[in-house]
Amino acid sequence: QVQLVESGGGLVQAGGSLRLSCAASGRTFSSYALGWFRQAPGKEREFVAAIRWSGATYYADSMKGRFTISRDNAKNKNTVYLQMNSLKPEDTAVYYCALRDRPGYSFYTYDYPYWGQGTQVTVSS
């Protein structure tokens, strides 16, 4: 089994920054992609960013330049981060990390079988 635990959410003013963390534990994979998704009230869950086991990164167009996904490359460290800058009220959502046990990344939630519980990000105007 895989466990994903997000942290780092909170309340921030517009223009501020937050860094989310996703700690993965349990079963390991030789190739994978770890993605961040978000879901605002009344909206579908949407792709934010992903990082592959190779280190390659991908972003939704609306996040490019503001959000940065990265990972802790130290041995036995399985943590992925999402640095969010220049936050806007429309970034308010529950942010989830998810793991895909395949080498390629995906925009689609159904391609990720493992999910964390989510962390709330609220951006005030």
C-alpha positions as CSV (number, residue, x, y, z in Angstrom):
1,Q,0.0,0.0,0.0
2,V,0.9,3.6,-0.5
3,Q,0.3,6.4,2.0
4,L,0.4,10.1,0.9
5,V,0.2,12.8,3.5
6,E,-0.1,16.4,2.5
7,S,0.7,19.4,4.8
8,G,1.4,23.1,4.5
9,G,-2.0,24.4,3.7
10,G,-3.5,27.4,5.4
11,L,-4.9,31.0,5.1
12,V,-2.8,33.5,3.1
13,Q,-3.5,36.9,1.7
14,A,-3.6,37.5,-2.1
15,G,-0.1,37.9,-3.4
16,G,1.4,35.7,-0.7
17,S,3.1,32.3,-0.9
18,L,2.6,28.8,0.6
19,R,4.6,25.6,0.2
20,L,2.8,22.3,0.3
21,S,4.4,19.1,1.1
22,C,3.4,15.5,0.2
23,A,5.2,12.7,2.1
24,A,4.9,9.3,0.5
25,S,5.5,6.0,2.3
26,G,4.8,2.3,1.9
27,R,5.3,0.5,-1.3
28,T,7.9,1.9,-3.6
29,F,8.0,2.0,-7.4
30,S,10.9,2.1,-9.8
31,S,9.0,4.6,-12.0
32,Y,6.2,6.8,-11.1
33,A,4.7,10.2,-11.4
34,L,3.4,12.3,-8.5
35,G,0.9,15.0,-9.2
36,W,-0.8,17.8,-7.4
37,F,-4.5,18.4,-8.0
38,R,-6.9,20.8,-6.5
39,Q,-10.7,21.0,-6.0
40,A,-12.6,24.2,-5.3
41,P,-16.1,24.1,-3.9
42,G,-18.6,23.2,-6.6
43,K,-15.9,22.4,-9.1
44,E,-14.2,19.3,-10.5
45,R,-10.8,18.3,-9.3
46,E,-8.2,19.8,-11.6
47,F,-4.6,19.1,-12.5
48,V,-2.0,21.5,-11.1
49,A,1.4,20.0,-11.6
50,A,3.3,16.7,-11.8
51,I,6.8,15.4,-11.4
52,R,8.1,12.2,-12.9
53,W,10.6,9.8,-11.3
54,S,13.1,11.2,-13.8
55,G,12.6,14.7,-12.4
56,A,10.7,16.0,-15.4
57,T,8.0,18.5,-14.4
58,Y,4.7,19.5,-15.9
59,Y,2.2,22.3,-15.1
60,A,-1.3,23.3,-15.9
61,D,-1.0,26.5,-18.1
62,S,-2.6,28.7,-15.4
63,M,0.0,27.6,-12.8
64,K,3.1,28.2,-15.0
65,G,5.3,30.8,-13.5
66,R,3.6,30.9,-10.2
67,F,3.8,27.3,-8.9
68,T,6.9,25.1,-8.7
69,I,6.9,21.3,-8.1
70,S,10.0,19.7,-6.7
71,R,11.1,16.7,-4.7
72,D,13.5,15.9,-2.0
73,N,16.2,13.8,-3.6
74,A,18.0,12.7,-0.5
75,K,18.2,9.0,0.0
76,N,15.0,7.5,1.6
77,K,13.3,10.9,1.4
78,N,10.0,10.6,-0.5
79,T,8.6,14.1,-0.2
80,V,7.3,16.3,-3.0
81,Y,6.7,20.0,-2.7
82,L,4.5,22.5,-4.3
83,Q,5.7,26.1,-4.0
84,M,2.9,28.5,-4.7
85,N,3.7,32.2,-5.2
86,S,1.6,35.2,-6.2
87,L,-1.5,33.4,-4.8
88,K,-4.9,34.6,-6.0
89,P,-8.3,34.1,-4.3
90,E,-9.2,31.8,-7.2
91,D,-6.4,29.5,-6.0
92,T,-8.6,28.7,-3.0
93,A,-9.2,24.9,-2.9
94,V,-8.3,21.7,-1.3
95,Y,-5.0,20.5,-2.7
96,Y,-4.4,16.8,-3.1
97,C,-1.3,14.9,-4.0
98,A,-1.6,11.7,-6.0
99,L,0.7,9.0,-7.2
100,R,0.6,7.2,-10.5
101,D,2.5,3.9,-10.6
102,R,3.4,4.3,-14.2
103,P,6.4,6.1,-15.8
104,G,4.3,8.8,-17.6
105,Y,2.4,11.6,-16.0
106,S,-1.2,12.4,-16.7
107,F,-3.7,15.3,-16.3
108,Y,-6.5,12.9,-15.4
109,T,-7.5,12.0,-11.9
110,Y,-8.4,8.5,-12.9
111,D,-4.8,7.7,-13.9
112,Y,-3.7,8.2,-10.3
113,P,-4.7,5.2,-8.0
114,Y,-3.2,6.6,-4.8
115,W,-4.4,9.8,-3.1
116,G,-3.7,11.8,0.0
117,Q,-6.4,13.3,2.2
118,G,-5.9,16.9,1.0
119,T,-4.9,20.1,2.6
120,Q,-7.0,23.3,2.5
121,V,-5.6,26.5,0.9
122,T,-7.5,29.7,1.4
123,V,-6.5,32.9,-0.3
124,S,-8.1,36.0,1.0
125,S,-8.5,39.2,-1.1
